[in-house]
Amino acid sequence: MRKLLVAILVYSSLALALTWPALSQLGRAVPGAARTDIWNSLWTLWFGADALLAGHLPYAADLLNHPDGGTLLVSDPLGVLFVTPLLLGVSLPTSYALLVFWRLLLAGLSAHLLARDLIQGAAPGDDRAAMGAWISGVGLASAPVILSAVHNGTSESFNVGWALLSVWAAHRVATGGGARWVLLTGVLLPLACLASWYAGVVAFFFVGALLLLGAGDRPWKAGLSGRFGALILGLLLTAPLARAFQTAATAPTNLVGIKHSQELDSVRRSTGPADPVGYLRGGDFRSPDFRVISRYGEGFFHCHYLGWVLMVGALLSLRRRQGTGFVWLAGALGLALSLGPVLVSQASPVILAGDRAVPLPYFLVERLPGFSSLSLVYRLALAPALAAALLAGVGYGSLLSQRRAPRWAAAVVVAAILLGCACCRPSAASPTR
């Protein structure tokens, strides 16, 4: 319990640092950039909370499309549940700032818990190697794909903690956990999808990889029924949820008409996929660059940079790779699919020989359930970001152990990680009143 409280304190401090100066302007500003989706998120959270406080579900919207109104699928239902009780005592900007703080805290803490178990499987009883869990937690909480989501104000897209907790529970199943961990995994997977469908898909990547490869030093067949049961239970609980969301998003009365196949196909071949160069180039590299392509001066920043500190640490993990195969597999799958159905650079397909696009793996799954409704597929970069953070924890932890380095050496690595993510630390935007 003491270690858990220390971890909560550390990741709370990290969340405050990553969103500074929002804390100093609490109630007057929120983490995020102007001319992004921040205002949509604030309004949607208010709309959902106002409906719940009035005693009905947040679905019918009569404040939009006057005088007819329509239906509105709330994109962040868990965010609505979080801010609703807060709005009884504090303002909407304060509630949103606390929401961002909580989600960054949960992301770091859940990655830390997963990394700790992973490192213990690779190096049982090695306290110095266990220091790598801090590297993983900080590396994930400060991952550019998450911080750029805070910058963009898309509240559901940085709600990744539930997905990480589902992977942690599935890892416990794979390393000998009993029926309660199977049940917990099955419940957390649909919750991860409800939090963010992109994060939910990433969670299924890792849970599926655990089913295929297992974890730790156990024989592959050991715990196979538990791993299989956890995945099937998660799918069974998620399927009706996905169906309900799909029906609501494409209903004729829906006020947001961006979920039809033609629109989704277009986004997946323009601003939606990750540019492969973006995984390697940090700083102010932007592809797509909304400062150039936006007609309205939008401030979006699609960033999926992994960071060289984490990538080097991931390579170091190859020296002690026991039980890490599923991490490599899930990370590689997420990276490949995040690039979209065709190779894209600067929001345009790369054309060869005058008229030929370069096909990529997402093309093979583009019409399958669970993938056909995704458009901003660069968000699947959460998978390689999580893989890099976990593997870096294993790699640097192993190095610290072998060199018998002092414990503060892990802090040096953490500082280097934070320096690398400074390019996309979210600013504070003052909300209108």
QUIHUKA-V114285 format. One line per field, one symbol per residue. psi: psi as a letter, one per 40 degrees, with the letter a starting at -180 (. if undefined). burial: # if it has 16 or more other ideal C-beta (glycine too) atoms within 10 Angstrom, else .. A space follows every 50 residues. Layout:
BEGIN
psi->???
burial->???
END
This chain:
BEGIN
psi->ddddddddddddddddddehfddefheeiihiiifaeddddddddddddd dddeeiigdhheeifhedaaihhhegddddddddddeediiddddddddd ddddddddddddddddddddddghehdddedddddddddddehddddddd deegddeegeddddddddddddddeeiadddddddddddddddddhdddd ddddddddddddeaiaeiidehedddddddddddddddddddddddddde idehehgefidddddddeecediihdddddhabfhhhigeddeheefifi hhhfhdhdddddddddeedgeheedddddddddddddeeadihihfeiih hifdehihiiddddedeihdddehdgedeeeddddddddddddddddddd ddefiideddddddddddddeddfhiihhhii.
burial->......#..###.##..##..#..##..#####..####.##.######. ##.....##.#........###########.###.##....######### #######################..#.####################### #########################.#...##.################# ###########.####......#..##.###.###.##...#..#..##. ...#....#....#..##########.##..#...###.#.......### #######.###.##.##..#..##.######.###.########..#.#. ......#..#.#...#...##..########################### #........#..##.###.##.#######.#..
END
